[in-house]
Amino acid sequence: MVELDALISKLSTLGFNKVPVEHSAVENVEEWKKALGTVSNGLPENYVLTKTLIYKPKQPKSEPFAPVVIVAKDDTVFNSKALGTLLKFKDMRFASEDVLKDTFQTVKGSVSPFVLGNVSSEIIGNVRVVIDKALVNENNIAFHPLDSLRTVFISGPTLKAYIASIDGLEHVTELDLASLAGAAPAPAAGGSTKVAKKPAATEATVAAKTEESAGSSKLGIEASKETDFSKWYQQVVVRSDMLDYYDVSGCYIVRPTAYFVWQQIQEFFDAGIRALGVRNCYFPMFVSQRALEQEKDHIEGFAPEVAWVTKAGTTDLAVPLAIRPTSETVMYPYFAKWIRSHRDLPLKINQWCSVVRWEFKNPQPFLRTREFLWQEGHCAYMTKDEAYTEVLDILTLYRRIYEELLAVPVIEGVKSEKEKFAGGVATTTVESFIPATGRGIQGGTSHYLGQNFSKMFDVVVEDPEGTSTDRPKIHVHQTSWGLSTRTIGVMVMIHGDDKGLVLPPRVAETQVIIVPCGLTSKHTDEDRRRVTDACLTVEARLKKVGIRADSDLRDNYTPGFKYSHWEVRGVPLRLEIGPKDLEKQSVLSVRRDNFAKASVALDKLESTLEILLHTIQDDMLIRARKAFDERVKLVLKWDDFVPTLNSKCLTMIPWCEREECEDQIKARSTRDAINDEAEDEKEPSMGAKSLCLPHNQPQDPPIIPGQTKCVQCGHNAKRYALFGRSY
Amino acid sequence: MVELDALISKLSTLGFNKVPVEHSAVENVEEWKKALGTVSNGLPENYVLTKTLIYKPKQPKSEPFAPVVIVAKDDTVFNSKALGTLLKFKDMRFASEDVLKDTFQTVKGSVSPFVLGNVSSEIIGNVRVVIDKALVNENNIAFHPLDSLRTVFISGPTLKAYIASIDGLEHVTELDLASLAGAAPAPAAGGSTKVAKKPAATEATVAAKTEESAGSSKLGIEASKETDFSKWYQQVVVRSDMLDYYDVSGCYIVRPTAYFVWQQIQEFFDAGIRALGVRNCYFPMFVSQRALEQEKDHIEGFAPEVAWVTKAGTTDLAVPLAIRPTSETVMYPYFAKWIRSHRDLPLKINQWCSVVRWEFKNPQPFLRTREFLWQEGHCAYMTKDEAYTEVLDILTLYRRIYEELLAVPVIEGVKSEKEKFAGGVATTTVESFIPATGRGIQGGTSHYLGQNFSKMFDVVVEDPEGTSTDRPKIHVHQTSWGLSTRTIGVMVMIHGDDKGLVLPPRVAETQVIIVPCGLTSKHTDEDRRRVTDACLTVEARLKKVGIRADSDLRDNYTPGFKYSHWEVRGVPLRLEIGPKDLEKQSVLSVRRDNFAKASVALDKLESTLEILLHTIQDDMLIRARKAFDERVKLVLKWDDFVPTLNSKCLTMIPWCEREECEDQIKARSTRDAINDEAEDEKEPSMGAKSLCLPHNQPQDPPIIPGQTKCVQCGHNAKRYALFGRSY
């Protein structure tokens, strides 16, 4: 990263001979001007302010990533679309926070031409830099060198010399940007002078905010689930108030609507494991390096993603501490201590916590986040049978969470050797599927760890069957199992539609939203009052029977606005109440999942709505299961394999279960996919992985041992395996 | 910290000329011998193994901390008590993990004489080193230089030269340790050759484990609550299975018994805040430096304790990330984003999470831990009145948690300016009291933040009362409030007795434990079966009415053992069922809180026990409140102030509320206290702080404005204030 001293020293070799002036943090040009006005020393008599904008144009994915950096006079207005056309880019979009961080090592509010010095040698050759002609003859051009607390003044020639000094930078253009002014000026967001007092907005949040400020018509979802899934997903999770972006990349805010779903899962699962005798507890989030590295295979799987604490206050820690990526090595030293005799078995504990896995892949809300919420259960048994029974009991609970709470169908099975949990013996899993992208997604895993960890951590008891003189040590059989907030992402992806989120009633914080309607200027205040009272009465009656109902009585919004508002947020059922409904002693119900309308007699309100909510819940699962089933294709010859993937399906194949074969399947499906042009930019043409060996094996045709061959390699097939592209 | 290269280089200047040999990790002398047996190069023909033991003798607190380091031949057996007498120490106790870390920068299993090189210059002058005479003429003495994976062999003279080279070390003795052998050999734990495969045990856990292995008679609590409160507390929390020590100093494992209490608090509080319209959510644990430092007063309060993540995998982060010590600066940038209009107010959210405050003071289970669980609520309102109403509503919920769930009385009030939350306007608090030590303890705080944070983070709405042309910006009024697992420590300290934990029924995971008894060798198997069946029937009947009952049917323990077992663990009610009870169609109940026994007719089992559990709950609060009330003393002249503190009471004084006066009170009560010899070592003669200005002010005598004077300084008194020594 560019350091201030290094930067100043570099600039000084380019004709720059002043020190930066310091001032208070500024948030916009007005404040910048004002702040500079208070500076007493080092200020030039005349100067111009600037903005540096970074775009990531939409490109065919065959082309390399080519960000565009615009360095402009602050008051230059230009048409970014026209600029895009000039540069031969179709769509000029502001770069996301991730691009700012990953490519330019900067954040909103600190952008200046000097961030070009941070770009890696692989990328710099593709960066386009555009310098506003209005700047090049200026003597004192103001930039924030590293943050908005300082300003340097450099001349046009120094600016150009600096840019010319960047190794590997090829595309630099001077342009009369003002000549590109047009009907659509660049949005104010993303300017150079906004400090990060308010959180750095990503592309998605900038868009959402801009539109939401612009009026009701833009509160909804614009992207199509079918044709622009990534953008659709981003819009849905943000605009439904499920989640917000956070100023630490890869971390997200789980907002109340989403957290409510998580609490429903917690309640259900807590009751389920309590019935199995599992008790909740809490272990520290910090792990010493020694404990972390006790189990070699296990740590190999996690080491590259471990976040390390090395400092407290201003003191360096004597020994760095890891933040748990999972708690096997946190807990099992204490299992060794607590388990002294077979009478201490089984030991069954669970904790609800967050874990940190600092992945460097693209983060995605709920699905891949650097910190996420989960539960992790850890149990120890005397025998394998007991342990494995529990592994499956837990898997059943996971399946029920998906199916009964989230209305998401899953396939239960066991992972291949390649895909199983690092350090365990067998990983069972529930696998789901996102029809819109044709990709499988792991829903939750329950591991049989065998005696591997108990040997590493010396968790032993004396054999109670032994004699008094001969009591051999037995290493306990262990399990661990985890389910995370990824569940919420899967639910959103499966049920959401082009109007926004669709929540299954069981996990919806608001199950029924009551909206007064049908009131016109012809109606009296008395009419209005009667409708309002009716809404409140209905709300109270529903709450009394345990239905989570709310009324939207805001008087400054139209019914239509309110309908959209709650549709985006996925409320399962809307009740419309107007004067005509009241005359008929009924209300109108509108389902979120299929927009079916029905009149509900007020005297049967509670019972009708209870049934209706159950019906919605059931229908959502039935519909999702149908979509899943249709996309799981039995594939019996290799030629059909990649085309099946490309038609957004999963494949069920007779498989040999060899790791080598799994690698070949991945390689062959990756290569073949590259020739396929149809895919969306955000869905890489990844190879297929084995998702699971389903517990429920297809029977038509059955696998005949020694006769049925593996679809890929021709070795003997052992079982059917579910393969697919996946998250 | 001593590094291997530096150590070897230092040793080489002292006559050492070999390289350390490497081997597998070893856990005891046998393994060490065996491991060295497999080393092919660099091994001397003859060598002796060693143990290095570190003690922290009990001392009068007027004397400086003086650890003792014993370097002995591994097979030298000596009497540590005799050694203590020789060194003029009363009680030779093994040093705790914290001492190993903080003073010697080492951990169990890595102790060697070389850790002396890690001791700070302030302490080294008080360290006593004892060298076993059996070593000084040896040629090849084996030590683990840094960990148990390596061994160096040095001669007696080199060892002595090394020890002599330590700057500032004054007390070095050679002793024929074997001559101190006696009836009480040093315990095996704490030896030099145990690697940290199992967690490093602290003094408390070593003791607990040793004793629990030794048989039933030592499962209970040995320390007296009255005379050795610190040790008593440590024993109770560990032996009741509430908590265990962890191998990262200042972090503890919250075991299921304690976590159950926390879940009861969560359930109660969640329902309470839901009724107030507060919604749960989850914000990331990481804070960027910029956000953290936005509010200056606030960060000043927390900066020295902030833990920093600087690395992920092997990659240095571009910008270090703080782990939240609290979430004001995490959340409020998003408040600024989400609150766009007065219609978005109030915004009320809460999260359950853990926070990290890396305190360098002595950690204490539940009370002062580097990571702890809590909830933090954050709300924003249009007006001060609304905000302050909520501050008090929350305080009421905190009081009810203490009183109704934990049977702990509290005093509600507001903090002095000096003690209030950094960055806020006013802090309300519930204050409790530990009679055994006479110290107050803050129970939970609810802050009115005013507009301070909203100004820093620019959380504004337009005044809805404004005209269409003049809508001034209003900064919102904010609150924040938090309650932590400290609650559990307070509950343990207040109710526990010399037999162990005493749990209030409402938060006890097991409310009733059923123990079969009265069976002798004269009874038949049929008798036994009848008693067992009766236990299970009673258990089932109680569970059916929602009483958390369990039966202890383990056949290898006596009833007496079981009584103690559940008494240590604080189960509120024991039912004893024997053949004679069954004849009378009754069972015997024994209360944990006061050991009162009563016969319970089986036909009135459920109703009797429901009443009994309520009575226990109520009695515990009444008893605790009486103890609290008796120790809050109205003090009207300064001469009584310190003597009142010294009699383990809190003082209620007319006070001027000036910060200067508060400082003076602290200074004067500290100085005066030093002359008092009676205090326990672990309770420093700290000065008194203001605990709160109680909402419920004493009326007899009332404060007469302009007339009543401050007890300390004679300025006009404004209100009564509660002062005391505190945690």
Interface residues (C-beta under 8 A of the other chain):
Chain A: M1 K101 Q105 A196 K197 K198 P199 T205 K209 S213 D244 Y246 D247 V248 C251 Y252 I253 V254 R255 P256 Y259 F260 W262 Q263 R279 N280 C281 Y282 F283 P284 M285 F286 V287 S288 R290 A291 Q294 A303 P304 E305 V306 A307 W308 V309 T310 K311 A312 G313 T314 T315 A318 P320 L321 I323 P333 Y334 A336 K337 W338 R340 R343 I349 C353 S354 V356 W358 F360 E371 L373 F457 D458 E509 R554 N556
Chain B: M1 K101 Q105 A196 K197 K198 P199 T205 K209 S213 D244 Y246 D247 V248 C251 Y252 I253 V254 R255 P256 Y259 F260 W262 Q263 R279 N280 C281 Y282 F283 P284 M285 F286 V287 S288 R290 A291 Q294 A303 P304 E305 V306 A307 W308 V309 T310 K311 A312 G313 T314 T315 A318 P320 L321 I323 P333 Y334 A336 K337 W338 R340 R343 I349 C353 S354 V356 W358 F360 E371 L373 F457 D458 E509 R554 N556
